[in-house]
């Protein structure tokens, strides 16, 4: 059962990431930052949809570190975008 859940999780993240990549390239909006944010949103959605109710397997505990690293990366992207928008004399 655990291997099936792992496969479901990995295939969900992969499907979301490839679909996001396709949409971004097809619309001409592809940037690495936007791709990262779309992929992070997909990871967060798949984590919630595939989370077990009563038991937390050991591999799910490691997913938490992936989510935390993704949120840290999102904060870096957010800070870079904020600094790019601010006038040069502010910072």
N, CA, C and O atoms as a CHARMM CRD file, in Angstrom:
* protein
*
  364
    1    1 UNK  N      0.81400  -1.19300   0.00000 PROA 1      0.00000
    2    1 UNK  CA     0.00000   0.00000   0.00000 PROA 1      0.00000
    3    1 UNK  C      0.86200   1.26300   0.00000 PROA 1      0.00000
    4    1 UNK  O      0.52600   2.24700  -0.65900 PROA 1      0.00000
    5    2 UNK  N      1.96300   1.23300   0.73300 PROA 2      0.00000
    6    2 UNK  CA     2.81600   2.41100   0.82000 PROA 2      0.00000
    7    2 UNK  C      3.46700   2.71900  -0.52300 PROA 2      0.00000
    8    2 UNK  O      3.57200   3.88000  -0.91700 PROA 2      0.00000
    9    3 UNK  N      3.90400   1.67600  -1.22100 PROA 3      0.00000
   10    3 UNK  CA     4.54200   1.89500  -2.52000 PROA 3      0.00000
   11    3 UNK  C      3.53600   2.46600  -3.51100 PROA 3      0.00000
   12    3 UNK  O      3.89400   3.30000  -4.34300 PROA 3      0.00000
   13    4 UNK  N      2.30000   2.03300  -3.43300 PROA 4      0.00000
   14    4 UNK  CA     1.26900   2.57100  -4.31600 PROA 4      0.00000
   15    4 UNK  C      1.03300   4.05200  -4.02400 PROA 4      0.00000
   16    4 UNK  O      0.84000   4.83900  -4.95100 PROA 4      0.00000
   17    5 UNK  N      1.04500   4.43600  -2.75700 PROA 5      0.00000
   18    5 UNK  CA     0.87900   5.84500  -2.39400 PROA 5      0.00000
   19    5 UNK  C      2.07100   6.67500  -2.86200 PROA 5      0.00000
   20    5 UNK  O      1.90500   7.80800  -3.31400 PROA 5      0.00000
   21    6 UNK  N      3.27100   6.11100  -2.75300 PROA 6      0.00000
   22    6 UNK  CA     4.45900   6.81600  -3.22500 PROA 6      0.00000
   23    6 UNK  C      4.37600   7.02700  -4.73300 PROA 6      0.00000
   24    6 UNK  O      4.67300   8.11100  -5.23400 PROA 6      0.00000
   25    7 UNK  N      3.97300   5.98900  -5.44500 PROA 7      0.00000
   26    7 UNK  CA     3.83200   6.09000  -6.89700 PROA 7      0.00000
   27    7 UNK  C      2.77300   7.12000  -7.26400 PROA 7      0.00000
   28    7 UNK  O      2.95100   7.88700  -8.21100 PROA 7      0.00000
   29    8 UNK  N      1.67700   7.13900  -6.52200 PROA 8      0.00000
   30    8 UNK  CA     0.61100   8.11000  -6.76500 PROA 8      0.00000
   31    8 UNK  C      1.12800   9.53700  -6.52700 PROA 8      0.00000
   32    8 UNK  O      0.83200  10.44600  -7.30200 PROA 8      0.00000
   33    9 UNK  N      1.88700   9.72000  -5.47000 PROA 9      0.00000
   34    9 UNK  CA     2.44300  11.03500  -5.15900 PROA 9      0.00000
   35    9 UNK  C      3.40200  11.50000  -6.25400 PROA 9      0.00000
   36    9 UNK  O      3.28600  12.61800  -6.75800 PROA 9      0.00000
   37   10 UNK  N      4.34400  10.63800  -6.61500 PROA 10     0.00000
   38   10 UNK  CA     5.34800  11.01100  -7.62700 PROA 10     0.00000
   39   10 UNK  C      4.69200  11.25800  -8.98000 PROA 10     0.00000
   40   10 UNK  O      5.04800  12.21200  -9.67200 PROA 10     0.00000
   41   11 UNK  N      3.74500  10.41800  -9.36300 PROA 11     0.00000
   42   11 UNK  CA     3.09000  10.61100 -10.65700 PROA 11     0.00000
   43   11 UNK  C      2.23100  11.87100 -10.65600 PROA 11     0.00000
   44   11 UNK  O      2.11800  12.53900 -11.68500 PROA 11     0.00000
   45   12 UNK  N      1.62600  12.20500  -9.52600 PROA 12     0.00000
   46   12 UNK  CA     0.84400  13.44300  -9.44300 PROA 12     0.00000
   47   12 UNK  C      1.71600  14.67700  -9.58100 PROA 12     0.00000
   48   12 UNK  O      1.36700  15.61100 -10.30300 PROA 12     0.00000
   49   13 UNK  N      2.85000  14.68400  -8.89000 PROA 13     0.00000
   50   13 UNK  CA     3.77000  15.82400  -8.98200 PROA 13     0.00000
   51   13 UNK  C      4.33700  15.94000 -10.39400 PROA 13     0.00000
   52   13 UNK  O      4.43800  17.03700 -10.94200 PROA 13     0.00000
   53   14 UNK  N      4.70100  14.81200 -10.97200 PROA 14     0.00000
   54   14 UNK  CA     5.25300  14.83000 -12.33000 PROA 14     0.00000
   55   14 UNK  C      4.21900  15.30900 -13.34300 PROA 14     0.00000
   56   14 UNK  O      4.54300  16.09700 -14.23200 PROA 14     0.00000
   57   15 UNK  N      2.99300  14.84900 -13.21900 PROA 15     0.00000
   58   15 UNK  CA     1.93800  15.27900 -14.14500 PROA 15     0.00000
   59   15 UNK  C      1.67400  16.77400 -14.01900 PROA 15     0.00000
   60   15 UNK  O      1.54000  17.47100 -15.02400 PROA 15     0.00000
   61   16 UNK  N      1.59900  17.26600 -12.78400 PROA 16     0.00000
   62   16 UNK  CA     1.36500  18.69900 -12.57600 PROA 16     0.00000
   63   16 UNK  C      2.51400  19.52200 -13.14700 PROA 16     0.00000
   64   16 UNK  O      2.28300  20.53600 -13.80600 PROA 16     0.00000
   65   17 UNK  N      3.74000  19.09700 -12.90100 PROA 17     0.00000
   66   17 UNK  CA     4.90300  19.84500 -13.36200 PROA 17     0.00000
   67   17 UNK  C      4.96600  19.88500 -14.88500 PROA 17     0.00000
   68   17 UNK  O      5.22600  20.93700 -15.46800 PROA 17     0.00000
   69   18 UNK  N      4.73000  18.75000 -15.52900 PROA 18     0.00000
   70   18 UNK  CA     4.75800  18.72600 -16.99100 PROA 18     0.00000
   71   18 UNK  C      3.61000  19.53600 -17.59400 PROA 18     0.00000
   72   18 UNK  O      3.79600  20.22200 -18.59900 PROA 18     0.00000
   73   19 UNK  N      2.42700  19.45700 -16.98400 PROA 19     0.00000
   74   19 UNK  CA     1.30000  20.24900 -17.47800 PROA 19     0.00000
   75   19 UNK  C      1.57300  21.73900 -17.30000 PROA 19     0.00000
   76   19 UNK  O      1.26800  22.53900 -18.18600 PROA 19     0.00000
   77   20 UNK  N      2.14700  22.11300 -16.15700 PROA 20     0.00000
   78   20 UNK  CA     2.49500  23.52000 -15.94100 PROA 20     0.00000
   79   20 UNK  C      3.54300  24.00200 -16.92400 PROA 20     0.00000
   80   20 UNK  O      3.45200  25.11700 -17.44000 PROA 20     0.00000
   81   21 UNK  N      4.53600  23.16700 -17.18600 PROA 21     0.00000
   82   21 UNK  CA     5.57500  23.51400 -18.16300 PROA 21     0.00000
   83   21 UNK  C      4.96900  23.69800 -19.54600 PROA 21     0.00000
   84   21 UNK  O      5.30400  24.64900 -20.25100 PROA 21     0.00000
   85   22 UNK  N      4.08800  22.80200 -19.93200 PROA 22     0.00000
   86   22 UNK  CA     3.44300  22.89700 -21.24500 PROA 22     0.00000
   87   22 UNK  C      2.62600  24.18200 -21.36500 PROA 22     0.00000
   88   22 UNK  O      2.70400  24.87600 -22.37800 PROA 22     0.00000
   89   23 UNK  N      1.84800  24.49700 -20.34200 PROA 23     0.00000
   90   23 UNK  CA     1.01100  25.69900 -20.39300 PROA 23     0.00000
   91   23 UNK  C      1.87900  26.96000 -20.43200 PROA 23     0.00000
   92   23 UNK  O      1.59400  27.88900 -21.18800 PROA 23     0.00000
   93   24 UNK  N      2.93300  26.99200 -19.61900 PROA 24     0.00000
   94   24 UNK  CA     3.79400  28.17500 -19.60900 PROA 24     0.00000
   95   24 UNK  C      4.50000  28.38000 -20.93600 PROA 24     0.00000
   96   24 UNK  O      4.61600  29.51000 -21.41200 PROA 24     0.00000
   97   25 UNK  N      4.97300  27.29600 -21.53700 PROA 25     0.00000
   98   25 UNK  CA     5.65300  27.41700 -22.83300 PROA 25     0.00000
   99   25 UNK  C      4.65400  27.76900 -23.93200 PROA 25     0.00000
  100   25 UNK  O      4.95300  28.58000 -24.80800 PROA 25     0.00000
  101   26 UNK  N      3.47300  27.16500 -23.88700 PROA 26     0.00000
  102   26 UNK  CA     2.47000  27.41300 -24.92700 PROA 26     0.00000
  103   26 UNK  C      1.96400  28.85000 -24.88900 PROA 26     0.00000
  104   26 UNK  O      1.65900  29.42100 -25.93500 PROA 26     0.00000
  105   27 UNK  N      1.87200  29.43600 -23.71400 PROA 27     0.00000
  106   27 UNK  CA     1.38500  30.81200 -23.60800 PROA 27     0.00000
  107   27 UNK  C      2.49300  31.84500 -23.73400 PROA 27     0.00000
  108   27 UNK  O      2.21300  33.03900 -23.84600 PROA 27     0.00000
  109   28 UNK  N      3.74900  31.40600 -23.71800 PROA 28     0.00000
  110   28 UNK  CA     4.87300  32.33000 -23.84200 PROA 28     0.00000
  111   28 UNK  C      5.23600  33.01400 -22.53700 PROA 28     0.00000
  112   28 UNK  O      5.94200  34.02300 -22.55500 PROA 28     0.00000
  113   29 UNK  N      4.77800  32.50000 -21.41200 PROA 29     0.00000
  114   29 UNK  CA     5.04600  33.09000 -20.10800 PROA 29     0.00000
  115   29 UNK  C      6.15400  32.38300 -19.35800 PROA 29     0.00000
  116   29 UNK  O      6.34200  32.64400 -18.17000 PROA 29     0.00000
  117   30 UNK  N      6.88900  31.50400 -19.99700 PROA 30     0.00000
  118   30 UNK  CA     7.86300  30.69800 -19.28200 PROA 30     0.00000
  119   30 UNK  C      9.02400  31.54200 -18.76700 PROA 30     0.00000
  120   30 UNK  O      9.72200  32.20600 -19.53400 PROA 30     0.00000
  121   31 UNK  N      9.21000  31.49900 -17.46100 PROA 31     0.00000
  122   31 UNK  CA    10.42500  31.95700 -16.79700 PROA 31     0.00000
  123   31 UNK  C     10.72500  30.90700 -15.73400 PROA 31     0.00000
  124   31 UNK  O      9.83000  30.18100 -15.30000 PROA 31     0.00000
  125   32 UNK  N     11.95800  30.83200 -15.32800 PROA 32     0.00000
  126   32 UNK  CA    12.30500  29.83400 -14.32100 PROA 32     0.00000
  127   32 UNK  C     11.60300  30.10800 -12.99500 PROA 32     0.00000
  128   32 UNK  O     11.20800  29.17700 -12.29300 PROA 32     0.00000
  129   33 UNK  N     11.45200  31.36700 -12.66000 PROA 33     0.00000
  130   33 UNK  CA    10.77900  31.70900 -11.41300 PROA 33     0.00000
  131   33 UNK  C      9.31600  31.30100 -11.44300 PROA 33     0.00000
  132   33 UNK  O      8.81700  30.72000 -10.48000 PROA 33     0.00000
  133   34 UNK  N      8.62800  31.59500 -12.52900 PROA 34     0.00000
  134   34 UNK  CA     7.21900  31.23300 -12.64000 PROA 34     0.00000
  135   34 UNK  C      7.03900  29.72300 -12.69500 PROA 34     0.00000
  136   34 UNK  O      6.08800  29.18800 -12.12700 PROA 34     0.00000
  137   35 UNK  N      7.94400  29.04100 -13.37200 PROA 35     0.00000
  138   35 UNK  CA     7.89000  27.57900 -13.40000 PROA 35     0.00000
  139   35 UNK  C      8.08300  27.00100 -12.00900 PROA 35     0.00000
  140   35 UNK  O      7.41300  26.03700 -11.63900 PROA 35     0.00000
  141   36 UNK  N      8.99200  27.58100 -11.23500 PROA 36     0.00000
  142   36 UNK  CA     9.21400  27.12400  -9.86000 PROA 36     0.00000
  143   36 UNK  C      7.96500  27.31700  -9.01600 PROA 36     0.00000
  144   36 UNK  O      7.58600  26.42400  -8.25800 PROA 36     0.00000
  145   37 UNK  N      7.32300  28.46700  -9.13600 PROA 37     0.00000
  146   37 UNK  CA     6.12000  28.74400  -8.34400 PROA 37     0.00000
  147   37 UNK  C      4.98100  27.80900  -8.75000 PROA 37     0.00000
  148   37 UNK  O      4.27700  27.29100  -7.88400 PROA 37     0.00000
  149   38 UNK  N      4.79000  27.58900 -10.03100 PROA 38     0.00000
  150   38 UNK  CA     3.73700  26.67600 -10.49200 PROA 38     0.00000
  151   38 UNK  C      4.01400  25.25900 -10.00300 PROA 38     0.00000
  152   38 UNK  O      3.09400  24.55700  -9.58300 PROA 38     0.00000
  153   39 UNK  N      5.26200  24.83800 -10.05400 PROA 39     0.00000
  154   39 UNK  CA     5.61800  23.49800  -9.57100 PROA 39     0.00000
  155   39 UNK  C      5.41700  23.38100  -8.06000 PROA 39     0.00000
  156   39 UNK  O      4.95200  22.34900  -7.57700 PROA 39     0.00000
  157   40 UNK  N      5.75800  24.41300  -7.32300 PROA 40     0.00000
  158   40 UNK  CA     5.56000  24.39300  -5.87000 PROA 40     0.00000
  159   40 UNK  C      4.08000  24.30900  -5.52600 PROA 40     0.00000
  160   40 UNK  O      3.69800  23.56800  -4.62000 PROA 40     0.00000
  161   41 UNK  N      3.25300  25.04900  -6.23000 PROA 41     0.00000
  162   41 UNK  CA     1.81100  24.96100  -6.01200 PROA 41     0.00000
  163   41 UNK  C      1.32600  23.54100  -6.27900 PROA 41     0.00000
  164   41 UNK  O      0.49100  23.01600  -5.54300 PROA 41     0.00000
  165   42 UNK  N      1.84900  22.92300  -7.33000 PROA 42     0.00000
  166   42 UNK  CA     1.48500  21.53900  -7.62600 PROA 42     0.00000
  167   42 UNK  C      1.90600  20.57900  -6.53700 PROA 42     0.00000
  168   42 UNK  O      1.14700  19.68000  -6.17400 PROA 42     0.00000
  169   43 UNK  N      3.10700  20.75600  -6.01000 PROA 43     0.00000
  170   43 UNK  CA     3.57500  19.88700  -4.92300 PROA 43     0.00000
  171   43 UNK  C      2.67300  20.03700  -3.70900 PROA 43     0.00000
  172   43 UNK  O      2.29600  19.04400  -3.08700 PROA 43     0.00000
  173   44 UNK  N      2.32600  21.27000  -3.36900 PROA 44     0.00000
  174   44 UNK  CA     1.46800  21.49900  -2.21100 PROA 44     0.00000
  175   44 UNK  C      0.08200  20.87900  -2.39500 PROA 44     0.00000
  176   44 UNK  O     -0.47800  20.31500  -1.45500 PROA 44     0.00000
  177   45 UNK  N     -0.46400  20.98200  -3.58900 PROA 45     0.00000
  178   45 UNK  CA    -1.77800  20.38900  -3.86000 PROA 45     0.00000
  179   45 UNK  C     -1.70900  18.87500  -3.78900 PROA 45     0.00000
  180   45 UNK  O     -2.57500  18.24400  -3.18300 PROA 45     0.00000
  181   46 UNK  N     -0.69400  18.28300  -4.39800 PROA 46     0.00000
  182   46 UNK  CA    -0.56400  16.82600  -4.38700 PROA 46     0.00000
  183   46 UNK  C     -0.30600  16.31500  -2.97100 PROA 46     0.00000
  184   46 UNK  O     -0.80400  15.25300  -2.59800 PROA 46     0.00000
  185   47 UNK  N      0.46700  17.05700  -2.18100 PROA 47     0.00000
  186   47 UNK  CA     0.70000  16.65700  -0.79200 PROA 47     0.00000
  187   47 UNK  C     -0.62400  16.60900  -0.03800 PROA 47     0.00000
  188   47 UNK  O     -0.86200  15.67300   0.72500 PROA 47     0.00000
  189   48 UNK  N     -1.47000  17.58300  -0.23500 PROA 48     0.00000
  190   48 UNK  CA    -2.74900  17.59500   0.47400 PROA 48     0.00000
  191   48 UNK  C     -3.69600  16.51600  -0.02600 PROA 48     0.00000
  192   48 UNK  O     -4.38800  15.88500   0.77200 PROA 48     0.00000
  193   49 UNK  N     -3.73600  16.29500  -1.32700 PROA 49     0.00000
  194   49 UNK  CA    -4.66600  15.29900  -1.86700 PROA 49     0.00000
  195   49 UNK  C     -4.24900  13.86700  -1.57300 PROA 49     0.00000
  196   49 UNK  O     -5.10300  12.98100  -1.52700 PROA 49     0.00000
  197   50 UNK  N     -2.97400  13.61800  -1.37500 PROA 50     0.00000
  198   50 UNK  CA    -2.51500  12.24900  -1.14200 PROA 50     0.00000
  199   50 UNK  C     -2.16300  11.98300   0.31300 PROA 50     0.00000
  200   50 UNK  O     -1.61300  10.92600   0.62200 PROA 50     0.00000
  201   51 UNK  N     -2.46200  12.90500   1.20800 PROA 51     0.00000
  202   51 UNK  CA    -2.10100  12.69900   2.60900 PROA 51     0.00000
  203   51 UNK  C     -3.02000  11.66800   3.25700 PROA 51     0.00000
  204   51 UNK  O     -4.24000  11.73100   3.10200 PROA 51     0.00000
  205   52 UNK  N     -2.42900  10.71900   3.98300 PROA 52     0.00000
  206   52 UNK  CA    -3.24400   9.73600   4.68400 PROA 52     0.00000
  207   52 UNK  C     -3.93100  10.37600   5.89200 PROA 52     0.00000
  208   52 UNK  O     -3.47100  11.39100   6.41500 PROA 52     0.00000
  209   53 UNK  N     -5.01800   9.77900   6.32000 PROA 53     0.00000
  210   53 UNK  CA    -5.81000  10.36300   7.38900 PROA 53     0.00000
  211   53 UNK  C     -5.27900   9.97600   8.76600 PROA 53     0.00000
  212   53 UNK  O     -5.09800  10.84100   9.62200 PROA 53     0.00000
  213   54 UNK  N     -5.02800   8.69200   8.98900 PROA 54     0.00000
  214   54 UNK  CA    -4.70700   8.21900  10.32800 PROA 54     0.00000
  215   54 UNK  C     -3.23100   7.91200  10.55500 PROA 54     0.00000
  216   54 UNK  O     -2.73400   8.10100  11.66600 PROA 54     0.00000
  217   55 UNK  N     -2.53400   7.45400   9.55500 PROA 55     0.00000
  218   55 UNK  CA    -1.15100   7.00100   9.72100 PROA 55     0.00000
  219   55 UNK  C     -0.25900   7.83400   8.81700 PROA 55     0.00000
  220   55 UNK  O     -0.61900   8.11700   7.67400 PROA 55     0.00000
  221   56 UNK  N      0.90700   8.23000   9.32500 PROA 56     0.00000
  222   56 UNK  CA     1.87300   8.97000   8.51700 PROA 56     0.00000
  223   56 UNK  C      3.07900   8.07300   8.27500 PROA 56     0.00000
  224   56 UNK  O      3.87200   7.84500   9.19000 PROA 56     0.00000
  225   57 UNK  N      3.23100   7.55900   7.04700 PROA 57     0.00000
  226   57 UNK  CA     4.38400   6.70600   6.74100 PROA 57     0.00000
  227   57 UNK  C      5.68600   7.50400   6.80900 PROA 57     0.00000
  228   57 UNK  O      5.67200   8.73200   6.71300 PROA 57     0.00000
  229   58 UNK  N      6.81000   6.80400   6.97600 PROA 58     0.00000
  230   58 UNK  CA     8.10200   7.50700   7.08500 PROA 58     0.00000
  231   58 UNK  C      8.43700   8.36400   5.86200 PROA 58     0.00000
  232   58 UNK  O      9.05300   9.41900   6.01100 PROA 58     0.00000
  233   59 UNK  N      8.05200   7.94400   4.67500 PROA 59     0.00000
  234   59 UNK  CA     8.39000   8.72600   3.49700 PROA 59     0.00000
  235   59 UNK  C      7.62500  10.04400   3.46300 PROA 59     0.00000
  236   59 UNK  O      8.08200  11.00300   2.84200 PROA 59     0.00000
  237   60 UNK  N      6.46700  10.10700   4.12100 PROA 60     0.00000
  238   60 UNK  CA     5.71200  11.35400   4.16400 PROA 60     0.00000
  239   60 UNK  C      6.38700  12.38600   5.06600 PROA 60     0.00000
  240   60 UNK  O      6.22400  13.58900   4.86400 PROA 60     0.00000
  241   61 UNK  N      7.13900  11.92300   6.05300 PROA 61     0.00000
  242   61 UNK  CA     7.86200  12.85500   6.91400 PROA 61     0.00000
  243   61 UNK  C      8.96000  13.56900   6.13000 PROA 61     0.00000
  244   61 UNK  O      9.27000  14.73000   6.39600 PROA 61     0.00000
  245   62 UNK  N      9.53800  12.87200   5.17000 PROA 62     0.00000
  246   62 UNK  CA    10.58700  13.48300   4.34900 PROA 62     0.00000
  247   62 UNK  C     10.00900  14.48100   3.34900 PROA 62     0.00000
  248   62 UNK  O     10.71000  15.39300   2.91100 PROA 62     0.00000
  249   63 UNK  N      8.75600  14.32000   2.99000 PROA 63     0.00000
  250   63 UNK  CA     8.11000  15.25800   2.07300 PROA 63     0.00000
  251   63 UNK  C      8.01400  16.63900   2.71800 PROA 63     0.00000
  252   63 UNK  O      8.05000  17.66000   2.03000 PROA 63     0.00000
  253   64 UNK  N      7.89400  16.66000   4.03700 PROA 64     0.00000
  254   64 UNK  CA     7.82400  17.93600   4.76200 PROA 64     0.00000
  255   64 UNK  C      9.06400  18.77800   4.47600 PROA 64     0.00000
  256   64 UNK  O      8.95400  19.99500   4.32500 PROA 64     0.00000
  257   65 UNK  N     10.24400  18.15700   4.40000 PROA 65     0.00000
  258   65 UNK  CA    11.47100  18.89600   4.11800 PROA 65     0.00000
  259   65 UNK  C     11.46100  19.45400   2.69400 PROA 65     0.00000
  260   65 UNK  O     11.96700  20.54900   2.44800 PROA 65     0.00000
  261   66 UNK  N     10.88700  18.70300   1.76800 PROA 66     0.00000
  262   66 UNK  CA    10.74300  19.18300   0.39500 PROA 66     0.00000
  263   66 UNK  C      9.84800  20.41300   0.36100 PROA 66     0.00000
  264   66 UNK  O     10.15000  21.38500  -0.33200 PROA 66     0.00000
  265   67 UNK  N      8.76100  20.37500   1.10000 PROA 67     0.00000
  266   67 UNK  CA     7.84100  21.51400   1.14700 PROA 67     0.00000
  267   67 UNK  C      8.51400  22.72300   1.79200 PROA 67     0.00000
  268   67 UNK  O      8.37000  23.84400   1.30500 PROA 67     0.00000
  269   68 UNK  N      9.24000  22.50700   2.87300 PROA 68     0.00000
  270   68 UNK  CA     9.93500  23.62300   3.52400 PROA 68     0.00000
  271   68 UNK  C     11.00000  24.23800   2.62200 PROA 68     0.00000
  272   68 UNK  O     11.15600  25.45900   2.59700 PROA 68     0.00000
  273   69 UNK  N     11.73100  23.41200   1.88400 PROA 69     0.00000
  274   69 UNK  CA    12.72100  23.92900   0.93700 PROA 69     0.00000
  275   69 UNK  C     12.03000  24.71000  -0.17900 PROA 69     0.00000
  276   69 UNK  O     12.54100  25.73900  -0.62300 PROA 69     0.00000
  277   70 UNK  N     10.88700  24.23600  -0.62800 PROA 70     0.00000
  278   70 UNK  CA    10.13000  24.94900  -1.65700 PROA 70     0.00000
  279   70 UNK  C      9.62100  26.29400  -1.17600 PROA 70     0.00000
  280   70 UNK  O      9.64800  27.27400  -1.92100 PROA 70     0.00000
  281   71 UNK  N      9.15700  26.34600   0.06600 PROA 71     0.00000
  282   71 UNK  CA     8.68600  27.61000   0.61600 PROA 71     0.00000
  283   71 UNK  C      9.85100  28.58500   0.78600 PROA 71     0.00000
  284   71 UNK  O      9.69600  29.78100   0.53900 PROA 71     0.00000
  285   72 UNK  N     11.01200  28.08800   1.20300 PROA 72     0.00000
  286   72 UNK  CA    12.19400  28.94700   1.31200 PROA 72     0.00000
  287   72 UNK  C     12.58100  29.48900  -0.06500 PROA 72     0.00000
  288   72 UNK  O     12.92100  30.66500  -0.19400 PROA 72     0.00000
  289   73 UNK  N     12.53400  28.64600  -1.08500 PROA 73     0.00000
  290   73 UNK  CA    12.81700  29.10500  -2.44300 PROA 73     0.00000
  291   73 UNK  C     11.80200  30.12500  -2.91800 PROA 73     0.00000
  292   73 UNK  O     12.15700  31.08300  -3.60400 PROA 73     0.00000
  293   74 UNK  N     10.53700  29.92900  -2.55700 PROA 74     0.00000
  294   74 UNK  CA     9.50000  30.89600  -2.91700 PROA 74     0.00000
  295   74 UNK  C      9.76900  32.24700  -2.26400 PROA 74     0.00000
  296   74 UNK  O      9.58000  33.29000  -2.89100 PROA 74     0.00000
  297   75 UNK  N     10.20900  32.23200  -1.01200 PROA 75     0.00000
  298   75 UNK  CA    10.52700  33.49400  -0.34700 PROA 75     0.00000
  299   75 UNK  C     11.69700  34.20800  -1.01800 PROA 75     0.00000
  300   75 UNK  O     11.72500  35.43800  -1.07300 PROA 75     0.00000
  301   76 UNK  N     12.65700  33.44800  -1.52400 PROA 76     0.00000
  302   76 UNK  CA    13.77400  34.04500  -2.26100 PROA 76     0.00000
  303   76 UNK  C     13.27500  34.68300  -3.55400 PROA 76     0.00000
  304   76 UNK  O     13.66500  35.80100  -3.89200 PROA 76     0.00000
  305   77 UNK  N     12.41500  33.97300  -4.27200 PROA 77     0.00000
  306   77 UNK  CA    11.84800  34.52300  -5.51200 PROA 77     0.00000
  307   77 UNK  C     11.04300  35.77400  -5.20400 PROA 77     0.00000
  308   77 UNK  O     11.13800  36.76400  -5.92900 PROA 77     0.00000
  309   78 UNK  N     10.25500  35.74200  -4.14200 PROA 78     0.00000
  310   78 UNK  CA     9.45700  36.89200  -3.75400 PROA 78     0.00000
  311   78 UNK  C     10.33500  38.09400  -3.39600 PROA 78     0.00000
  312   78 UNK  O     10.03100  39.22400  -3.78100 PROA 78     0.00000
  313   79 UNK  N     11.41200  37.85300  -2.66900 PROA 79     0.00000
  314   79 UNK  CA    12.31600  38.93800  -2.29800 PROA 79     0.00000
  315   79 UNK  C     12.99500  39.52800  -3.53900 PROA 79     0.00000
  316   79 UNK  O     13.13100  40.74600  -3.65200 PROA 79     0.00000
  317   80 UNK  N     13.41600  38.67300  -4.46200 PROA 80     0.00000
  318   80 UNK  CA    14.06200  39.17800  -5.68500 PROA 80     0.00000
  319   80 UNK  C     13.10100  40.01200  -6.51000 PROA 80     0.00000
  320   80 UNK  O     13.47500  41.06400  -7.02900 PROA 80     0.00000
  321   81 UNK  N     11.86300  39.54800  -6.63300 PROA 81     0.00000
  322   81 UNK  CA    10.86500  40.31000  -7.39400 PROA 81     0.00000
  323   81 UNK  C     10.54500  41.63500  -6.71500 PROA 81     0.00000
  324   81 UNK  O     10.36800  42.65300  -7.38300 PROA 81     0.00000
  325   82 UNK  N     10.47000  41.62100  -5.39800 PROA 82     0.00000
  326   82 UNK  CA    10.18700  42.85300  -4.65600 PROA 82     0.00000
  327   82 UNK  C     11.32000  43.85300  -4.83600 PROA 82     0.00000
  328   82 UNK  O     11.07000  45.03900  -5.05100 PROA 82     0.00000
  329   83 UNK  N     12.55000  43.39200  -4.75100 PROA 83     0.00000
  330   83 UNK  CA    13.69900  44.29500  -4.93200 PROA 83     0.00000
  331   83 UNK  C     13.77600  44.82000  -6.35900 PROA 83     0.00000
  332   83 UNK  O     14.24800  45.93500  -6.58000 PROA 83     0.00000
  333   84 UNK  N     13.32200  44.03900  -7.32100 PROA 84     0.00000
  334   84 UNK  CA    13.33600  44.50700  -8.71000 PROA 84     0.00000
  335   84 UNK  C     12.30400  45.58500  -8.96200 PROA 84     0.00000
  336   84 UNK  O     12.49800  46.42900  -9.83600 PROA 84     0.00000
  337   85 UNK  N     11.21300  45.57500  -8.21600 PROA 85     0.00000
  338   85 UNK  CA    10.14500  46.54900  -8.41900 PROA 85     0.00000
  339   85 UNK  C     10.44800  47.86500  -7.69800 PROA 85     0.00000
  340   85 UNK  O     10.06800  48.93300  -8.17600 PROA 85     0.00000
  341   86 UNK  N     11.12400  47.79400  -6.56000 PROA 86     0.00000
  342   86 UNK  CA    11.40200  48.99600  -5.77700 PROA 86     0.00000
  343   86 UNK  C     12.37400  49.91300  -6.51400 PROA 86     0.00000
  344   86 UNK  O     13.24100  49.44900  -7.25400 PROA 86     0.00000
  345   87 UNK  N     12.22100  51.19400  -6.30600 PROA 87     0.00000
  346   87 UNK  CA    13.18400  52.14400  -6.90700 PROA 87     0.00000
  347   87 UNK  C     14.58000  51.92900  -6.32200 PROA 87     0.00000
  348   87 UNK  O     14.71900  51.39300  -5.22200 PROA 87     0.00000
  349   88 UNK  N     15.59300  52.33900  -7.04700 PROA 88     0.00000
  350   88 UNK  CA    16.98300  52.04600  -6.65200 PROA 88     0.00000
  351   88 UNK  C     17.39400  52.77700  -5.36900 PROA 88     0.00000
  352   88 UNK  O     18.28600  52.29000  -4.67500 PROA 88     0.00000
  353   89 UNK  N     16.81600  53.87500  -5.02900 PROA 89     0.00000
  354   89 UNK  CA    17.20900  54.61700  -3.83900 PROA 89     0.00000
  355   89 UNK  C     16.59900  54.09600  -2.55300 PROA 89     0.00000
  356   89 UNK  O     17.01600  54.51500  -1.47300 PROA 89     0.00000
  357   90 UNK  N     15.63000  53.20200  -2.62600 PROA 90     0.00000
  358   90 UNK  CA    14.91800  52.72900  -1.43900 PROA 90     0.00000
  359   90 UNK  C     15.76700  51.74100  -0.65400 PROA 90     0.00000
  360   90 UNK  O     15.80000  51.79000   0.57500 PROA 90     0.00000
  361   91 UNK  N     16.44800  50.85400  -1.34800 PROA 91     0.00000
  362   91 UNK  CA    17.21200  49.81600  -0.65900 PROA 91     0.00000
  363   91 UNK  C     18.67600  50.09600  -0.76600 PROA 91     0.00000
  364   91 UNK  O     19.49000  49.33200  -0.24700 PROA 91     0.00000
